[in-house]
Each structure stands twice: as C-alpha cells, then as structure tokens.
Amino acid sequence: MNLLNIKNNNLFEENNNKVGDNNEDNNEDNSDEESIYENNEKEEIYIDKILLKKLKNSNIIREISNSINKNTKFNKLKGIFYLNLHNIFIFLIAFITVFNTSITHLIYLLIVVSLDAFSVVILHECPLSILEQKYLGLNGCELKDIILKNMKIFYNCNHTYEKQIEILINIWTIIAAKILILIFLKMFNIKLINFNNIYL
C-alpha cells in the first residue's frame, strides 16, 4: 500500500511539474506573441510615418510649383512686382501729400503712413522691403542708399530700420503739418489760389 501511495504521489508530482512546465511554456509563448505584436505595431507606425512623408513630398501642386520655380525666373518676377508696388505706394503718398487739400483725404493718408510705421516697428523693417529682399536679394532701401552714395550723400548709420523710421516720421510730420495749416486757413476763411485747378 505504501509503495502504491508513493508511486501515486510521484505520478501526481510529475503531472504537476508537467502542467507547470506547460504553463511556463504558454506564458513564454504569450509574451513572445505580445512582443511580436508590439514590434508589428511599431513597424506599422514607422511605415505610416514614411508614407505620410512621401505623400507630403509627392504633392502634385508642390511638384508643379517647384518645377515652375526651377525652370523660370518666377522669384525674380515676384521681387520686381513688390519693388514696383513699393515705388507706386511712395509716389502716391508723395503726390497726394503735395496736391490734395482735402483734410479728410490727408487724414486717411496719415492713417496709412501710421500703419506702415507700426508695421516697421513690429517687424523691424518695411514688409515690402522684406519681400523684395527675399525674392531679389536686394530691397528698395539698399538701392536708395547706393544712389545716395553715388551722389556723395551718406547716412550716419547703416541700420535700415532707423532709416525707414526716420523717413516715415518725416512724411507723417509733413502730412500732419499740412492738415493743421489747412484747418488754420479755413478758420480764417483764407482761400488758396488754385491756378489751373491743380489742387483738389
């Protein structure tokens, strides 16, 4: 009887050991499957990122734009456009300041000049000058400096920001002074002699 009990106990222990080994094997298999699953997920995420990059780089509109920029001098054309636009603005401001006697129009002009001065203070340079520099590698302020240097006229400093602020302050002062003079003349009913209807 004792021998039978001992044999049964041994068999029972062996079965338990086998079950334990099987559980360990199953746990190892499960951990291997989890690690494989995690690796697959990481690979999928990595592949998705690569595909997104390729899609971003293979944008048809961007490819057309890049090919146009390479094959044509489109950047130079944009730079010339901004330079001409800048010159037109300067001409119109000067023309309206000299020939317009409407206080309302001059106040509008003063607001435009004030906004330009505000943008120069915020950006530390005129927005149009920034665009000219970006597309041409040269801006209107630098061209003006070259012309003035050829005429032997020099600034005390080489900072573009200070030059632009100085010009805008001078323009603002001229416009404000003209408005004040016109108000003064209207107060005393003094009329300007308008030869050939030059003034508005």
SENULUM-288316 format. One record per atom (N, C-alpha, C, O, CB): residue number from 0; x, y, z. Coordinates in steps of 0.02 Angstrom, whole numbers. Each point is the difference from the previous one (the first is absolute). Glycine has a CB too. Layout:
     k     east    north       up
   NUM        X        Y        Z
...
This chain:
     k     east    north       up
     0       42      -60        0
     0      -42       60        0
     0       43       62        0
     0      -13       49      -36
     0      -77     -110       96
     1      141       59      -19
     1       45       58        4
     1       34       13      -67
     1        9       56      -22
     1        9      -78      144
     2        2      -35     -152
     2       33        8      -65
     2      -46       30      -51
     2       19       43      -40
     2       53     -140       66
     3     -136       75      -25
     3      -49       27      -46
     3      -11       74       12
     3       -5       40      -47
     3      -50     -152       40
     4       51      130       71
     4      -10       71       17
     4       59       43      -24
     4       -9       54      -27
     4      -59      -88      126
     5      129        7      -89
     5       60       37      -20
     5        1        9      -76
     5       17       53      -25
     5       46      -99      124
     6      -83       -9     -136
     6       -1        4      -73
     6      -51       52      -23
     6       12       40      -45
     6       23     -161       38
     7      -94      118       39
     7      -53       48      -18
     7       22       71       13
     7      -12       45      -40
     7      -75     -131       66
     8      121       96       32
     8       24       67       16
     8       51       24      -51
     8        0       57      -21
     8      -20      -80      143
     9       65      -24     -141
     9       51       18      -50
     9      -32       18      -67
     9       20       49      -33
     9       61     -126       91
    10     -131       37      -79
    10      -35       14      -62
    10      -36       68        3
    10        1       39      -48
    10      -16     -163       29
    11      -16      136       78
    11      -36       62        9
    11       48       61       -5
    11      -16       51      -30
    11      -69     -112      102
    12      144       54      -40
    12       51       53       -2
    12       26       11      -71
    12       10       57      -21
    12       22      -84      139
    13      -21      -29     -154
    13       23        6      -69
    13      -51       36      -44
    13       18       42      -41
    13       48     -148       56
    14     -130       87       -5
    14      -53       33      -38
    14       -3       75       15
    14       -8       43      -44
    14      -58     -150       44
    15       74      122       66
    15       -1       71       20
    15       59       38      -32
    15       -7       57      -23
    15      -49      -88      131
    16      114       -3     -107
    16       59       31      -31
    16      -10       12      -74
    16       18       52      -27
    16       54     -108      112
    17     -104        5     -118
    17      -13        7      -72
    17      -49       57      -12
    17        9       40      -46
    17       11     -163       30
    18      -72      126       58
    18      -49       54       -7
    18       34       67       10
    18      -13       48      -37
    18      -79     -123       76
    19      136       79       13
    19       37       62       14
    19       44       19      -59
    19        3       58      -21
    19       -4      -84      143
    20       36      -25     -149
    20       43       13      -58
    20      -41       24      -60
    20       20       45      -37
    20       61     -132       77
    21     -140       55      -49
    21      -43       21      -55
    21      -24       72        9
    21       -3       39      -47
    21      -34     -159       32
    22       20      136       79
    22      -22       70       14
    22       55       49      -15
    22      -11       54      -28
    22      -68      -96      116
    23      141       23      -67
    23       58       44      -13
    23       11        9      -75
    23       13       54      -24
    23       39      -91      132
    24      -58      -21     -144
    24        8        3      -73
    24      -54       45      -31
    24       13       40      -45
    24       38     -156       46
    25     -114      107       25
    25      -55       41      -27
    25       12       74       15
    25      -13       43      -42
    25      -66     -140       58
    26      104      111       46
    26       15       70       17
    26       54       29      -45
    26       -4       56      -24
    26      -28      -79      143
    27       84      -19     -131
    27       54       22      -44
    27      -26       12      -71
    27       18       49      -33
    27       65     -113      103
    28     -127       18      -93
    28      -30        8      -66
    28      -42       64       -4
    28        3       37      -49
    28       -4     -163       35
    29      -38      138       68
    29      -42       60        1
    29       43       63       -1
    29      -16       48      -36
    29      -73     -111       99
    30      143       63      -23
    30       44       59        2
    30       34       11      -68
    30        8       56      -23
    30       11      -74      146
    31        0      -39     -155
    31       29        5      -68
    31      -50       29      -49
    31       17       43      -41
    31       57     -141       66
    32     -136       75      -21
    32      -52       26      -44
    32      -13       74       11
    32       -8       39      -46
    32      -45     -153       45
    33       53      134       67
    33      -11       71       16
    33       57       43      -27
    33      -12       54      -28
    33      -50      -87      132
    34      124        9      -95
    34       57       39      -24
    34       -1        4      -77
    34       16       52      -28
    34       52      -88      128
    35      -87      -19     -133
    35       -6        1      -73
    35      -54       50      -21
    35        8       37      -48
    35       30     -158       42
    36      -95      120       43
    36      -55       46      -16
    36       21       73        9
    36      -15       42      -42
    36      -67     -131       78
    37      119      103       19
    37       25       68       12
    37       49       22      -55
    37       -3       56      -24
    37      -11      -75      148
    38       59      -28     -142
    38       47       16      -54
    38      -36       14      -66
    38       18       46      -37
    38       67     -119       93
    39     -137       33      -70
    39      -39       11      -61
    39      -34       69        1
    39       -3       35      -50
    39      -16     -159       41
    40       -8      142       69
    40      -33       65        7
    40       50       57      -12
    40      -15       48      -36
    40      -67      -97      118
    41      142       42      -52
    41       52       51      -10
    41       20        6      -73
    41        9       55      -26
    41       33      -77      142
    42      -34      -36     -149
    42       17        0      -71
    42      -54       34      -42
    42       14       37      -47
    42       52     -142       64
    43     -129       90        0
    43      -56       31      -36
    43        0       76        9
    43      -10       37      -48
    43      -57     -143       62
    44       78      128       48
    44        3       73       14
    44       57       31      -40
    44       -9       53      -30
    44      -39      -71      145
    45      106      -15     -115
    45       58       26      -36
    45      -14        4      -75
    45       16       50      -33
    45       60      -99      121
    46     -108       -4     -115
    46      -17       -2      -71
    46      -51       56      -16
    46        5       33      -52
    46       16     -158       48
    47      -70      136       50
    47      -49       53      -10
    47       34       68       -3
    47      -19       42      -41
    47      -67     -111      100
    48      135       80      -15
    48       36       64        1
    48       38       10      -66
    48        0       55      -28
    48       11      -62      153
    49       20      -46     -149
    49       37        5      -63
    49      -48       15      -58
    49       15       42      -42
    49       71     -123       86
    50     -144       47      -44
    50      -49       12      -53
    50      -26       72        2
    50       -9       32      -52
    50      -24     -154       58
    51       21      147       56
    51      -23       70        6
    51       51       49      -27
    51      -17       47      -35
    51      -49      -80      136
    52      130       20      -85
    52       54       43      -26
    52        2       -2      -76
    52        7       51      -33
    52       59      -70      137
    53      -73      -42     -132
    53        0       -7      -73
    53      -59       37      -32
    53        7       32      -52
    53       52     -143       64
    54     -118      105       21
    54      -59       34      -25
    54        9       76        2
    54      -20       35      -47
    54      -51     -132       84
    55      101      121       17
    55       12       72        6
    55       49       23      -53
    55      -11       53      -32
    55      -11      -58      155
    56       74      -33     -134
    56       51       19      -49
    56      -24      -10      -72
    56       25       33      -46
    56       63      -62      129
    57     -136      -17      -93
    57      -22      -14      -68
    57      -66       36      -16
    57      -39      -23      -41
    57       95      -88       48
    58      -66      168       26
    58      -59       41      -14
    58        6       28      -72
    58       51       29      -18
    58      -64        1      142
    59      -38      -40     -164
    59        2       19      -71
    59        8       75       -7
    59       40       24      -41
    59     -111     -122       12
    60       34      136       69
    60        3       73       -4
    60       70       24       17
    60       27       45      -32
    60     -150      -36       61
    61      152      -39       24
    61       68       20       20
    61       51      -17      -54
    61       45       39      -14
    61      -77      -56      135
    62       24      -43     -151
    62       46      -19      -54
    62       -4       47      -59
    62       51       19      -29
    62      -62     -138       65
    63      -51      139      -55
    63       -9       47      -55
    63       32       67       17
    63       34       31      -40
    63     -141      -89        6
    64       93       81       97
    64       28       64       22
    64       76        0        0
    64       31       48      -23
    64     -133      -31       93
    65      131      -72      -45
    65       74       -5        1
    65       29       -2      -70
    65       51       31      -14
    65      -59      -92      122
    66      -25       25     -154
    66       25       -3      -68
    66       -5       68      -35
    66       44       19      -39
    66      -78     -141       33
    67      -21      159       20
    67       -7       67      -29
    67       55       46       26
    67       30       38      -38
    67     -156      -54       28
    68      138       12       76
    68       52       43       31
    68       69      -16      -28
    68       42       44       -8
    68     -112      -36      111
    69       83      -73     -116
    69       66      -20      -26
    69        9       21      -73
    69       53       24      -19
    69      -53     -121       98
    70      -53       87     -119
    70        6       13      -72
    70      -12       72      -20
    70       18       20      -56
    70      -55     -136       40
    71        9      156       59
    71      -12       71      -15
    71       30       44       54
    71       21      -25       53
    71     -127       -4     -114
    72      109       94       48
    72       24       48       50
    72      -59       31       36
    72       -7       61        4
    72      110      -37      -73
    73     -146      -68       96
    73      -62       22       32
    73       15       41       63
    73      -34       49       14
    73      -25     -149      -61
    74      109       79       85
    74       18       37       61
    74       22       71      -16
    74      -17       47       35
    74       50     -155       19
    75        5      114     -108
    75       23       67      -20
    75      -59       43      -21
    75       -2       60       16
    75      111     -109      -54
    76     -157       19        3
    76      -60       37      -20
    76      -39       24       61
    76      -25       56        1
    76       19     -123     -107
    77        1       23      156
    77      -35       19       62
    77       36       58       34
    77      -31       46       25
    77      -12     -164      -11
    78      110      114      -12
    78       40       53       30
    78       -9       67      -36
    78       -6       52       32
    78       88     -138        4
    79      -83       83     -102
    79      -10       62      -40
    79      -70       28       12
    79      -10       61        4
    79       90     -104      -93
    80     -130       -2       95
    80      -68       21       14
    80       -3       38       67
    80      -30       54        4
    80      -16     -153      -70
    81       76       70      118
    81       -1       33       66
    81       38       66        0
    81      -19       48       33
    81       10     -160       21
    82       64      115      -92
    82       39       62       -5
    82      -40       55      -34
    82       -1       57       22
    82      107     -125      -28
    83     -140       50      -50
    83      -42       49      -35
    83      -60       22       42
    83      -18       59        1
    83       53     -111     -109
    84      -65        4      144
    84      -56       17       44
    84       23       49       54
    84      -36       47       17
    84      -15     -160      -39
    85      110      101       50
    85       28       45       51
    85       10       70      -29
    85      -17       50       32
    85       75     -149       22
    86      -30      103     -114
    86       11       65      -33
    86      -65       36      -15
    86       -4       61        6
    86      109     -106      -56
    87     -157        7       29
    87      -65       30      -13
    87      -30       29       64
    87      -27       55       -1
    87        8     -136      -93
    88       25       44      149
    88      -24       25       65
    88       34       65       19
    88      -32       49       20
    88        9     -167       16
    89       89      119      -44
    89       39       61       18
    89      -22       59      -44
    89      -10       55       25
    89      109     -127       11
    90     -107       59     -102
    90      -20       53      -46
    90      -70       27       18
    90      -10       61        2
    90       80     -114      -92
    91     -118        8      103
    91      -68       21       16
    91       -3       40       65
    91      -35       50        4
    91       -8     -151      -63
    92       81       79      109
    92        1       37       64
    92       28       70      -11
    92      -28       49       26
    92       43     -157       38
    93       39      113     -102
    93       30       66      -14
    93      -47       44      -41
    93       -7       59       14
    93      121     -111      -11
    94     -146       22      -54
    94      -45       38      -44
    94      -60       27       39
    94      -17       59       -7
    94       53     -130      -91
    95      -67       28      137
    95      -59       21       40
    95       19       53       51
    95      -37       47       12
    95      -14     -162      -28
    96      109      106       47
    96       23       49       50
    96        9       69      -31
    96      -18       50       30
    96       75     -142       33
    97      -29       95     -122
    97       15       65      -32
    97      -63       32      -30
    97      -11       60       10
    97      127     -101      -35
    98     -157        3      -11
    98      -53       29      -40
    98      -70       -4       30
    98      -47       29      -28
    98      117      -57      -68
    99      -79       -7      150
    99      -68       -6       28
    99       -9       48       59
    99       42        3       45
    99      -46     -123      -81
   100      -51      158       35
   100      -14       47       55
   100      -60      -21       41
   100      -23       37       43
   100       72       54     -111
   101      -74     -152       55
   101      -57      -26       40
   101       27      -27       66
   101       43      -45        2
   101     -108       16     -108
   102       39       57      161
   102       24      -22       66
   102      -17      -74       12
   102       39      -36       29
   102      -53      155       15
   103      -44     -139      -67
   103      -21      -70        9
   103       48      -48      -36
   103       22      -50       28
   103     -142       87      -19
   104      137      -20      -71
   104       47      -43      -38
   104       69       -2       33
   104       32      -53        3
   104      -94       82     -108
   105       83       27      131
   105       66        2       33
   105        0      -39       66
   105       50      -29       19
   105      -29      142      -72
   106      -78     -113       87
   106       -6      -41       61
   106        5      -74      -17
   106       33      -38       34
   106     -105      127       21
   107       38     -109     -110
   107        5      -70      -24
   107       73      -18      -14
   107       25      -53       17
   107     -142       60      -66
   108      150       40       16
   108       71      -11      -18
   108       43       -6       63
   108       46      -40        3
   108      -63      104     -110
   109        1      -23      157
   109       36       -2       63
   109       -9      -68       35
   109       47      -25       31
   109      -62      149      -20
   110      -45     -152      -17
   110      -14      -66       30
   110       42      -54      -36
   110       28      -44       32
   110     -145       80       -1
   111      120      -31      -99
   111       39      -49      -39
   111       74        4       20
   111       32      -52       10
   111     -113       62     -106
   112      108       50      101
   112       70        9       20
   112       12      -25       71
   112       52      -30       14
   112      -43      130      -91
   113      -57      -88      122
   113        5      -24       69
   113        1      -76        3
   113       38      -29       39
   113      -98      132        0
   114       18     -136      -80
   114       -1      -73       -2
   114       66      -28      -27
   114       25      -50       24
   114     -150       53      -41
   115      152       32      -33
   115       65      -21      -28
   115       54        6       53
   115       42      -44        8
   115      -78       82     -123
   116       35       18      153
   116       50       10       53
   116       -9      -53       54
   116       50      -25       27
   116      -49      149      -50
   117      -63     -141       40
   117      -13      -52       50
   117       28      -67      -22
   117       30      -36       39
   117     -134       97       -3
   118       94      -78     -101
   118       26      -64      -26
   118       76       -1        1
   118       30      -52       13
   118     -132       41      -86
   119      133       69       59
   119       74        4        2
   119       25      -10       72
   119       50      -33       11
   119      -51      112     -110
   120      -35      -50      147
   120       20       -9       71
   120       -7      -73       21
   120       43      -26       35
   120      -79      145      -10
   121      -19     -151      -46
   121      -12      -71       19
   121       51      -46      -34
   121       29      -43       33
   121     -151       68      -18
   122      132      -17      -80
   122       43      -46      -39
   122       73       22       -4
   122       42      -37      -25
   122     -143        7      -40
   123      115       91       89
   123       67       30       -4
   123       22       11      -72
   123       59        7      -14
   123      -30      -62      121
   124      -77       57     -152
   124       12       16      -71
   124      -66        4      -35
   124      -50      -29       21
   124      163      -27      -20
   125     -115       93      -56
   125      -61        7      -40
   125      -18      -69      -29
   125       43      -34      -27
   125      -16      156       -1
   126      -91     -143       33
   126      -21      -66      -26
   126       18       -9      -74
   126       22      -54      -20
   126     -114       54      103
   127       81       52     -124
   127       16       -6      -71
   127       75       -6      -11
   127       22      -35      -46
   127     -124      102       19
   128      142      -33       69
   128       73       -6       -5
   128       23      -71       16
   128       47      -26      -30
   128      -35      147       61
   129      -46     -153       17
   129       16      -69       19
   129      -13      -47      -60
   129       41      -43      -15
   129      -71       67      136
   130      -27      -13     -154
   130      -17      -42      -59
   130       48       13      -58
   130       18      -47      -36
   130     -138       48       72
   131      139       62      -45
   131       49       16      -53
   131       67      -36       14
   131       30      -29      -45
   131      -85      142       27
   132       76     -110       81
   132       63      -32       20
   132       -4      -76      -10
   132       49      -32      -20
   132      -28      124      104
   133      -79     -120      -69
   133       -9      -73       -7
   133        5      -23      -72
   133       33      -51      -13
   133     -106       54      113
   134       42       33     -146
   134       -3      -23      -69
   134       53       29      -46
   134       19      -31      -49
   134     -139       19       67
   135      146       72       -1
   135       52       30      -42
   135       69       -1       31
   135       50        5      -35
   135     -138       68      -11
   136       91      -81      112
   136       64        4       35
   136       22       72       10
   136       56       14       22
   136      -24     -124      -70
   137      -77      157       31
   137       14       72        5
   137      -67       36        9
   137      -49      -19      -32
   137      156       10      -40
   138     -109       60      116
   138      -63       36        8
   138        7       73      -20
   138       55       25      -14
   138      -85     -103      107
   139      -27      113      -94
   139       -2       69      -22
   139       43       46       43
   139       29       48      -25
   139     -142      -70      -18
   140      116        7      107
   140       40       41       46
   140       75       -4      -18
   140       36       50        1
   140     -121      -68       90
   141      107      -42     -108
   141       71       -9      -19
   141       14       35      -67
   141       53       29       -9
   141      -50     -139       71
   142      -51      105     -109
   142        8       35      -65
   142        5       75       11
   142       41       34      -32
   142     -105     -126      -26
   143       22      118      102
   143        1       72       16
   143       68       19       30
   143       27       53      -16
   143     -152      -53       34
   144      151      -43       26
   144       66       14       31
   144       55        3      -53
   144       44       42        3
   144      -82     -100      102
   145       34       12     -154
   145       51       -1      -54
   145       -4       65      -40
   145       51       30      -17
   145      -58     -156       10
   146      -55      148       -9
   146       -9       62      -38
   146       26       60       40
   146       34       43      -28
   146     -135      -92      -30
   147       85       51      123
   147       22       56       42
   147       76        0        8
   147       31       54        0
   147     -140      -58       61
   148      139      -55      -55
   148       73       -3        5
   148       34       24      -63
   148       53       32        2
   148      -64     -129       77
   149      -19       82     -136
   149       27       26      -64
   149       -5       75       -4
   149       39       33      -34
   149      -71     -140      -21
   150      -18      135       90
   150       -8       73        3
   150       39       31       58
   150       -6       59       14
   150     -108      -72      -66
   151      154      -28       86
   151       42       21       57
   151      -43       22       60
   151       20       44       39
   151       68       -8     -120
   152     -146      -67       88
   152      -43       13       59
   152        0      -64       42
   152      -14      -54      -25
   152      -60      138      -38
   153       91      -77      128
   153        8      -58       43
   153      -43        7       63
   153      -11       55       25
   153      127      -73      -69
   154     -140      -39       69
   154      -34       -1       65
   154       53       -9       54
   154       55      -24      -12
   154     -160      -24      -40
   155       86       68      114
   155       45      -10       57
   155        4      -73       20
   155       50      -22       29
   155      -76      138       10
   156      -27     -155      -53
   156       -1      -71       19
   156      -19      -42      -61
   156      -26       25      -49
   156       -5        4      169
   157       45      -93     -114
   157      -15      -47      -55
   157      -60      -44       16
   157      -13      -48      -36
   157      133       49        6
   158     -158       16       83
   158      -57      -42       19
   158      -62       19      -42
   158      -22       58        0
   158       68      -69      117
   159      -72      -37     -153
   159      -58       11      -43
   159      -60       22       41
   159      -38       44      -20
   159       81     -129      -62
   160      -52       54      140
   160      -58       14       43
   160       -2       74       19
   160      -53       31       -5
   160       58     -148       50
   161       51      145      -24
   161        2       70       21
   161      -12       47      -58
   161      -33       52        8
   161      113      -83       83
   162      -55       14     -150
   162      -11       42      -59
   162      -74        1      -18
   162      -27       53      -15
   162      143      -81      -27
   163     -147      -30       43
   163      -71       -3      -19
   163      -44       37       50
   163      -47       35      -19
   163       68     -145      -36
   164       -6      102      119
   164      -37       36       52
   164        8       75       -9
   164      -48       38        7
   164       62     -135       72
   165       48      119      -94
   165       13       72      -10
   165      -40       28      -58
   165      -30       53        5
   165      146      -70       41
   166     -118      -20     -102
   166      -38       22      -59
   166      -75        4       16
   166      -33       49      -18
   166      119     -101      -57
   167     -112        1      109
   167      -71       -2       16
   167      -19       56       49
   167      -54       29       -5
   167       54     -153      -14
   168       44      138       67
   168      -13       56       46
   168       -3       66      -37
   168      -42       42       13
   168       99     -106       80
   169      -10       73     -141
   169        0       62      -40
   169      -63        7      -42
   169      -30       54       -3
   169      155      -60        0
   170     -146      -50      -28
   170      -62        2      -41
   170      -60       14       44
   170      -43       41      -18
   170       94     -122      -64
   171      -55       47      138
   171      -56        9       47
   171       -3       73       23
   171      -54       30        4
   171       64     -151       34
   172       47      150      -23
   172        3       69       24
   172      -23       49      -54
   172      -36       47       14
   172      130      -78       62
   173      -72       19     -139
   173      -21       43      -56
   173      -75       -1      -10
   173      -32       52       -8
   173      143      -72      -47
   174     -140      -42       56
   174      -73       -7      -10
   174      -38       34       57
   174      -48       37      -11
   174       67     -146      -52
   175        3       95      125
   175      -33       30       58
   175        4       77       -2
   175      -48       34       17
   175       75     -138       51
   176       31      129      -87
   176       10       73       -5
   176      -47       30      -53
   176      -29       53       10
   176      149      -66       26
   177     -127      -22      -92
   177      -44       24      -54
   177      -73        2       24
   177      -36       47      -14
   177      115      -93      -73
   178      -99       -6      123
   178      -69       -2       27
   178      -12       60       47
   178      -51       33       -4
   178       50     -160       -5
   179       50      139       53
   179       -7       56       48
   179       -3       67      -37
   179      -39       44       19
   179      101     -112       68
   180      -21       77     -138
   180        0       62      -39
   180      -68       10      -35
   180      -27       55        0
   180      152      -65      -18
   181     -152      -44      -11
   181      -65        4      -34
   181      -56       18       49
   181      -44       39      -15
   181       84     -123      -70
   182      -37       53      144
   182      -50       16       52
   182        5       74       19
   182      -50       35        8
   182       53     -154       36
   183       58      142      -35
   183       12       71       18
   183      -27       47      -54
   183      -32       50       16
   183      134      -84       48
   184      -89       18     -128
   184      -25       43      -55
   184      -76        0       -4
   184      -30       52      -14
   184      135      -77      -48
   185     -136      -33       75
   185      -73       -3       -1
   185      -31       39       57
   185      -53       30       -7
   185       60     -142      -48
   186       27      112      112
   186      -25       38       57
   186       -7       74      -15
   186      -47       33       22
   186      100     -117       54
   187       -6      111     -115
   187        0       72      -16
   187      -25       14      -71
   187       10       55      -26
   187       86      -42      106
   188     -128      -64     -110
   188      -29        7      -68
   188       51       24      -51
   188      -15       41      -44
   188      -95      -17       96
   189      171      -49      -46
   189       52       17      -49
   189        0      -54      -54
   189        9      -59       14
   189       63      119       74
   190      -83      -39     -150
   190       -4      -49      -55
   190       66       -1      -38
   190       31       52      -13
   190     -155      -34        4
   191      145      -80       -8
   191       60       -8      -40
   191      -14       18      -72
   191      -53      -16      -27
   191       95      -74      104
   192        6      123     -110
   192       -8       15      -71
   192       15      -65      -38
   192       56      -26        2
   192      -23      150       12
   193      -82     -148      -49
   193        5      -65      -34
   193        7       11      -75
   193      -50       -2      -37
   193      -19      -53      128
   194      131       67     -114
   194       11        9      -72
   194      -10      -66      -37
   194       25      -52       19
   194       57      145        6
   195     -121      -88      -79
   195      -11      -58      -45
   195      -30      -61       36
   195        7      -57      -23
   195       88       97      -45
   196     -128      -28      124
   196      -32      -54       39
   196       47      -57       16
   196      -17      -59       -7
   196      -91       89      -47
   197      169      -11       76
   197       50      -52       17
   197      -20      -36       64
   197        6      -61        4
   197       84      129      -60
   198     -113      -29      106
   198      -16      -30       65
   198      -72      -26        2
   198      -45       28      -31
   198      128       49       85
   199      -91     -132      -18
   199      -68      -28        8
   199      -37       34       57
   199      -57      -17       14
   199       98      -94      -58
